[in-house]
Amino acid sequence: MNDSKKTSREPGRIAVAKTWKLFIGGAFPRSESGRSTRVLGPGGDFETNVCLASRKDLRNAVEAAESARAGWQNRTGYNRGQILHRIAEMAECRRGEIVDAITATGSATRRVAAEEADRSIDRLVSHAGWTDKVEQVLGCRNSVAGPYHNMSIPEPIGVVGVVAPDQPSLLGLVSMIGSAIATGNVVVAVVSESNPLPGLLLGELCATSDVPAGVVNLLSGSRKELLPHLATHRALGAVVAAGLSRTQRRALQEGGVDSLTRVHPAMDDHPFDGTDFWTTPRALMPFVETKTIWHPIGG
């Protein structure tokens, strides 16, 4: 909480303590398990409580995403871009809160947090610009030897699982989620484990940005607990992850083999603070599949 809020409080008034909730299907439920964990500040002092998602919460999030999938894919790219830009607008309005959330655990200075907040907002604007250009950039008309038209068209995968890195706690999450929903996918994301506050704040931004319920679902909790279920869930078309250990990457890949899920376990190989990947069409490619159409040429 910033100093201005502290000084404006009535003398002797008890502040309302906030427990950060999950974001599932456009709502803010507590974990069905009733569990929560304490987030500690830089000096080890109590900062806030955060709900711990369970396997059942993950299943509920996937169901919410699946129910929103068709509606989101059928929206025009132009409209998806408007909504992504609206998220950026709301983030700009709440930039101070974003910086506070990034610095809450002491993992970043305010200067570094301010830079991350600005990059996150700019990245949302960048993703908003790609929504109505995906087919033109990633699709093509192919030359074939025969009396046919042959066209390759990118299509969204569907429900995408996202595992965000611990650092950068917001920019990494925004980069992957923005790429996914810009291409027409819906998302179930596990936010940073070491500092979940910026990721959960993103849920509050989505709730006031015309994002349809279920398009973005955000879970806070233990990777060790959630990753095996995310990897093997058969309703997911793909899982993208960053910040995993070698053991976690292997577990994710093995789970993907069993569930026939596309797995990209090393998205942090592309620096989130750079511009050579996340602001180019290459950032969209893990979130689409290519459909090739053959059509005979009429005589």
Summary of the structure (lengths in Angstrom):
residues: 299
radius of gyration: 20.1
end to end distance: 71.4
largest distance: 85.9
contacts: 1020
relative contact order: 0.16
helix: 44%
strand: 19%
